[in-house]
Amino acid sequence: MTLRDLAVRKNRSALTILGIVIGITSIMVVMSVGKGAQEYVLGEIQRFGPNNVFILPGKEPSGPTGAMGTLLNDSLKERDIDDLSSKSNVPQAVSVIPYVFGSVSLSVGQEIERSMIIGSTVGSQKNFDLKLAEGRFFDEFDLNDKARVVIIGDEIRKKLFENSEAVGQKINIKNLDFQIIGVLAQKSKGSFIDFNDSLIAPYTAIQQDILGIRHFQRVAVEAQSEESIPTVVADIKMTLRENHKIEDPEDDDFNIQTQEDIAKTVGTITGILTVLLFSVAAISLVVGGVGIMNIMLVSVTERTREIGLRKSIGATNKNILTQFLAEALFLTISGGIIGVLLGTSLTYLGIYFVQEFAQIDFPFTFSFNGAVIGILVSSFIGLAFGVFPARQASRKSPVEALRYE
């Protein structure tokens, strides 16, 4: 009887479960995207190597403008790189690679583009896992000679040279000519740098002449193993404090981030966003629950004579209670299943467009936990908001119910 009653009122039933569908859809999207984001970030970290430690100038960032402060601080100098590279100071470091970077305008003839330029050492090719489509990477001779050579990303090649040869051509950056010696192979976009639309050059050639700075904005130190990271971090702190004449750790003018620290930070941000979005989903579910209760109360009123008739032929209060609870449960569980399917579909479509048009390898993940939670939550809402109308129906007097017009 329950299915027949709901089928008769199918339009009302569809509107009733709308809030449930929206809420469960939100839960599925949040949990699936959150899970995918964690996998994506962990994959990006692995691309840099799990043993890398990053040194940033300035104190540990805090607040919305903290990250900008690290870019403006000039505490990491050439001497620091030399001392950190010394085996006597940091014996368990495999490599020490400094970085400078900034946004610049570059031109070839009348064509002008804006892009990110990165200055580093030869080791950056391995550190960033960069492959060349053509040409070569800069070497130690280029670095020592402050050679104005550059490797360009595949997107820059397409924008400035289309189908013509790029290697050997000159590119103008801040009125200085740089020779293109290599083109990077197409690379999926990372969460940190889009190498397809970037340039890489010896830091000695761009640090002062292009960026106008004498310090480094990032330093990557690779430890021998994951187990040696704490020792490497301690040695880095000791070396930099000695160089900068710092006695109190509270006065550190640098901060160190391990891959684990980065993962925790991203996890915290993801967690906060998840809580916020869950709050929105919870509001939708509560609204949906109230809608279920109101519609069920209307249904009880409309079906008063039916209730009286059933009781007159032997239906008990428990039978009536069970019938209306079953209707509420059927509605909410149906909404939950639709929400799971809709949320999964929307997540898949969204990630598909991100992969296709933004060229970001964001993984699609189905959140089994999200599906289970969605069905359980919708069942709970059906019980919680359906019990009052069901009790109202079960308590009706059969005599008075049969008199109802």
PEFEN-V670647 format. One record per residue. N is the residue number from 0. RES is the residue in three letters. SS is DSSP state (H for helix, E for strand, C for the rest). OMEGA is omega in whole degrees, 0 to 359 (NA if undefined). NEAR is the number of other ideal C-beta (glycine too) atoms within 10 Angstrom. Layout:
N/RES/SS/OMEGA/NEAR
N/RES/SS/OMEGA/NEAR
This chain:
0/MET/C/182/10
1/THR/H/182/16
2/LEU/H/180/10
3/ARG/H/179/7
4/ASP/H/181/16
5/LEU/H/180/19
6/ALA/H/178/9
7/VAL/H/182/10
8/ARG/C/188/16
9/LYS/H/179/9
10/ASN/H/178/8
11/ARG/H/180/12
12/SER/H/180/19
13/ALA/H/179/15
14/LEU/H/182/12
15/THR/H/185/25
16/ILE/C/183/25
17/LEU/H/180/15
18/GLY/H/178/22
19/ILE/H/180/30
20/VAL/H/180/23
21/ILE/H/181/21
22/GLY/H/181/29
23/ILE/H/175/33
24/THR/H/179/25
25/SER/H/179/23
26/ILE/H/181/29
27/MET/H/180/27
28/VAL/H/182/22
29/VAL/H/184/23
30/MET/H/179/24
31/SER/H/179/25
32/VAL/H/178/25
33/GLY/H/178/20
34/LYS/H/178/20
35/GLY/H/180/19
36/ALA/H/179/20
37/GLN/H/178/16
38/GLU/H/181/14
39/TYR/H/181/19
40/VAL/H/178/18
41/LEU/H/177/16
42/GLY/H/178/15
43/GLU/H/179/17
44/ILE/H/179/19
45/GLN/H/178/11
46/ARG/H/177/15
47/PHE/H/183/18
48/GLY/C/183/18
49/PRO/C/184/15
50/ASN/C/181/20
51/ASN/E/175/20
52/VAL/E/183/22
53/PHE/E/177/17
54/ILE/E/179/24
55/LEU/E/177/22
56/PRO/E/178/22
57/GLY/C/179/20
58/LYS/C/180/17
59/GLU/C/183/14
60/PRO/C/175/16
61/SER/C/180/9
62/GLY/C/185/8
63/PRO/C/182/7
64/THR/C/184/9
65/GLY/H/182/13
66/ALA/H/179/12
67/MET/H/180/12
68/GLY/H/180/16
69/THR/H/180/19
70/LEU/H/183/15
71/LEU/H/182/11
72/ASN/C/185/17
73/ASP/C/188/14
74/SER/C/183/21
75/LEU/C/186/27
76/LYS/C/181/16
77/GLU/H/181/14
78/ARG/H/179/10
79/ASP/H/180/23
80/ILE/H/179/17
81/ASP/H/183/12
82/ASP/H/178/18
83/LEU/H/180/22
84/SER/H/181/16
85/SER/C/180/12
86/LYS/C/179/8
87/SER/C/180/8
88/ASN/C/180/18
89/VAL/C/187/23
90/PRO/C/184/12
91/GLN/C/176/17
92/ALA/E/179/22
93/VAL/E/180/16
94/SER/E/176/17
95/VAL/E/186/23
96/ILE/E/179/23
97/PRO/E/179/26
98/TYR/E/166/20
99/VAL/E/182/23
100/PHE/E/179/21
101/GLY/E/179/16
102/SER/E/183/9
103/VAL/E/172/16
104/SER/E/179/11
105/LEU/E/185/21
106/SER/E/171/13
107/VAL/E/186/17
108/GLY/C/180/9
109/GLN/C/181/5
110/GLU/E/180/12
111/ILE/E/178/12
112/GLU/E/175/15
113/ARG/E/185/9
114/SER/E/176/19
115/MET/E/174/16
116/ILE/E/182/22
117/ILE/E/176/22
118/GLY/E/182/26
119/SER/E/180/24
120/THR/C/181/21
121/VAL/C/183/17
122/GLY/C/181/15
123/SER/H/179/22
124/GLN/H/178/19
125/LYS/H/183/13
126/ASN/H/180/19
127/PHE/C/181/24
128/ASP/C/184/13
129/LEU/C/176/17
130/LYS/C/181/11
131/LEU/E/174/15
132/ALA/E/177/15
133/GLU/E/179/14
134/GLY/E/184/17
135/ARG/C/174/12
136/PHE/C/178/17
137/PHE/C/183/24
138/ASP/C/182/14
139/GLU/H/178/10
140/PHE/H/177/10
141/ASP/H/182/19
142/LEU/H/182/19
143/ASN/H/181/10
144/ASP/C/185/14
145/LYS/C/184/15
146/ALA/C/179/18
147/ARG/C/178/20
148/VAL/E/185/22
149/VAL/E/172/25
150/ILE/E/184/25
151/ILE/E/176/31
152/GLY/C/184/25
153/ASP/H/180/17
154/GLU/H/178/18
155/ILE/H/178/24
156/ARG/H/181/23
157/LYS/H/183/15
158/LYS/H/188/17
159/LEU/H/186/21
160/PHE/H/181/18
161/GLU/C/184/9
162/ASN/C/182/6
163/SER/C/181/8
164/GLU/C/181/12
165/ALA/C/182/22
166/VAL/C/182/18
167/GLY/C/179/9
168/GLN/C/178/16
169/LYS/E/177/12
170/ILE/E/185/22
171/ASN/E/178/14
172/ILE/E/181/21
173/LYS/C/178/14
174/ASN/C/175/7
175/LEU/E/181/12
176/ASP/E/175/9
177/PHE/E/178/23
178/GLN/E/178/13
179/ILE/E/181/24
180/ILE/E/181/22
181/GLY/E/175/21
182/VAL/E/180/21
183/LEU/E/174/26
184/ALA/C/178/14
185/GLN/C/185/15
186/LYS/C/178/20
187/SER/C/184/14
188/LYS/E/176/16
189/GLY/C/181/17
190/SER/C/184/16
191/PHE/C/185/12
192/ILE/C/173/16
193/ASP/C/184/18
194/PHE/H/179/26
195/ASN/H/183/19
196/ASP/H/182/18
197/SER/E/175/20
198/LEU/E/176/24
199/ILE/E/182/28
200/ALA/E/172/26
201/PRO/E/183/25
202/TYR/H/181/24
203/THR/H/183/20
204/ALA/H/186/22
205/ILE/H/186/29
206/GLN/C/182/22
207/GLN/C/188/13
208/ASP/C/183/14
209/ILE/C/185/19
210/LEU/C/177/19
211/GLY/C/179/10
212/ILE/C/178/16
213/ARG/C/182/11
214/HIS/C/178/16
215/PHE/C/183/25
216/GLN/C/176/22
217/ARG/E/172/19
218/VAL/E/177/22
219/ALA/E/178/21
220/VAL/E/179/25
221/GLU/E/178/21
222/ALA/E/181/25
223/GLN/C/181/14
224/SER/C/179/12
225/GLU/C/181/13
226/GLU/C/183/10
227/SER/C/183/16
228/ILE/H/179/21
229/PRO/H/179/12
230/THR/H/179/16
231/VAL/H/179/24
232/VAL/H/180/18
233/ALA/H/179/12
234/ASP/H/178/20
235/ILE/H/180/24
236/LYS/H/181/16
237/MET/H/181/12
238/THR/H/182/17
239/LEU/H/178/22
240/ARG/H/177/17
241/GLU/H/179/12
242/ASN/H/185/18
243/HIS/C/179/16
244/LYS/C/179/7
245/ILE/C/179/16
246/GLU/C/181/8
247/ASP/C/179/7
248/PRO/H/178/8
249/GLU/H/181/7
250/ASP/H/181/11
251/ASP/C/177/17
252/ASP/C/177/15
253/PHE/E/173/23
254/ASN/E/186/18
255/ILE/E/178/19
256/GLN/E/173/18
257/THR/E/178/20
258/GLN/H/178/20
259/GLU/H/178/12
260/ASP/H/181/14
261/ILE/H/180/19
262/ALA/H/179/15
263/LYS/H/180/12
264/THR/H/179/13
265/VAL/H/178/18
266/GLY/H/178/15
267/THR/H/179/10
268/ILE/H/179/12
269/THR/H/179/17
270/GLY/H/180/11
271/ILE/H/179/10
272/LEU/H/179/14
273/THR/H/179/16
274/VAL/H/180/10
275/LEU/H/181/11
276/LEU/H/176/17
277/PHE/H/178/17
278/SER/H/177/11
279/VAL/H/179/13
280/ALA/H/180/23
281/ALA/H/178/14
282/ILE/H/179/14
283/SER/H/181/21
284/LEU/H/178/28
285/VAL/H/177/15
286/VAL/H/178/15
287/GLY/H/178/26
288/GLY/H/177/23
289/VAL/H/177/13
290/GLY/H/177/18
291/ILE/H/182/27
292/MET/H/181/19
293/ASN/H/181/13
294/ILE/H/179/21
295/MET/H/177/25
296/LEU/H/176/14
297/VAL/H/180/14
298/SER/H/178/21
299/VAL/H/180/21
300/THR/H/182/12
301/GLU/H/186/11
302/ARG/C/181/20
303/THR/H/180/17
304/ARG/H/178/13
305/GLU/H/179/18
306/ILE/H/179/24
307/GLY/H/180/19
308/LEU/H/180/14
309/ARG/H/179/19
310/LYS/H/182/20
311/SER/H/179/12
312/ILE/C/170/7
313/GLY/C/179/7
314/ALA/C/180/17
315/THR/C/175/11
316/ASN/H/181/14
317/LYS/H/178/9
318/ASN/H/180/12
319/ILE/H/179/23
320/LEU/H/181/19
321/THR/H/181/15
322/GLN/H/183/20
323/PHE/H/175/25
324/LEU/H/179/21
325/ALA/H/178/17
326/GLU/H/180/26
327/ALA/H/179/28
328/LEU/H/180/20
329/PHE/H/179/18
330/LEU/H/185/27
331/THR/H/178/30
332/ILE/H/175/19
333/SER/H/177/19
334/GLY/H/179/29
335/GLY/H/180/30
336/ILE/H/177/16
337/ILE/H/179/19
338/GLY/H/178/31
339/VAL/H/180/24
340/LEU/H/181/15
341/LEU/H/179/16
342/GLY/H/178/29
343/THR/H/180/19
344/SER/H/180/13
345/LEU/H/178/16
346/THR/H/180/24
347/TYR/H/180/13
348/LEU/H/180/11
349/GLY/H/181/15
350/ILE/H/177/19
351/TYR/H/180/12
352/PHE/H/177/10
353/VAL/H/180/16
354/GLN/H/185/15
355/GLU/H/189/9
356/PHE/H/178/8
357/ALA/C/179/11
358/GLN/C/177/14
359/ILE/E/182/15
360/ASP/C/178/14
361/PHE/C/186/20
362/PRO/C/172/13
363/PHE/C/177/18
364/THR/C/175/19
365/PHE/C/181/17
366/SER/C/177/23
367/PHE/H/178/11
368/ASN/H/179/12
369/GLY/H/179/25
370/ALA/H/180/22
371/VAL/H/179/11
372/ILE/H/180/17
373/GLY/H/180/29
374/ILE/H/180/17
375/LEU/H/180/12
376/VAL/H/180/21
377/SER/H/177/30
378/SER/H/180/15
379/PHE/H/180/15
380/ILE/H/178/28
381/GLY/H/179/27
382/LEU/H/186/13
383/ALA/H/184/15
384/PHE/H/180/24
385/GLY/H/185/24
386/VAL/H/181/16
387/PHE/H/177/15
388/PRO/H/180/24
389/ALA/H/179/23
390/ARG/H/178/15
391/GLN/H/180/17
392/ALA/H/184/26
393/SER/H/184/21
394/ARG/C/182/11
395/LYS/C/177/19
396/SER/C/181/11
397/PRO/H/181/15
398/VAL/H/181/10
399/GLU/H/180/10
400/ALA/H/180/19
401/LEU/H/178/15
402/ARG/H/187/11
403/TYR/C/178/14
404/GLU/C/NA/4
